[in-house]
Amino acid sequence: MRALTPRKLADAALSAYVPLLLAVIVVVFPLLWMVFSSFKPLPEIITRTPELFPADPTWTNYATATDRLPFAQVFVNSVLVTTIGSAIKVALAILTAYGLVFVRFPFKNVIFAGLLVTLMVPPQVSLLPNYTLITAFGGADTYWGIILPGLGTAFGTFLMRQHFRTLPPSLLEAAELDGAGHWRRLTRVVLPVSGPTVATVALVTIVNEWNDYLWPLVIVSRPDMMTLPVGLTLLANVDNRAAAYGQLMAGSVAVIVPVLIVFIALQRHIIAGLTQGAVKD
């Protein structure tokens, strides 16, 4: 085994570590700036000589944001919408993918192609039809009105389908010979070996549900029904927008921290789940 020369070390650093470090700085620095700014008084935020760390840390921004925003109710709304919406989305993705792979019926490929087409359609296209339909059924300012239009998840179905196609046929054949029906095959055979992929779909779905802004903004008008991203607009809608910078930073931290905790808890499944099915023997 040859020893690494200084030139090889320099080449490795320039080709891998330096770009990686720059990418981390680009991603992490704005987050650090937001967190530290949430503890700064207004004169330290609006200044010609900005500094990263607060000279006089204070919790005033969090207290003011809590006073101006029904934070507890808005947080509960986000948790309910995210939990219910994500659970239904993941369940639908699993059931749809199972049907596309293991159930025999005509036009499966056509249906799957239609699902892929929906990935190319911007969600803004369906905004007006969804609003008209949901309001016609009295869904404005309701939980089900927020959750219902986004229950379809083409990405989750695609990911689960690609993973299911990599499972050994002998597993399903053995279960079928034992008299197992589709539901038993799904719950006893398929899902136990699909943990990383299910976790990946769940994580992506949770992040999207938690951060969803446009649809809740359109369908909700009452502050007590707003989710956290929409609730931040209450902090921004002031006469002097600059005076609310600290409160917006504090509110943004409150939005990001919960989903960041979920991401850290599940991140080890992401690579395993996304790469399953990428290479097929």
Beta strands, then each sheet from edge to edge (+ up, - down):
end
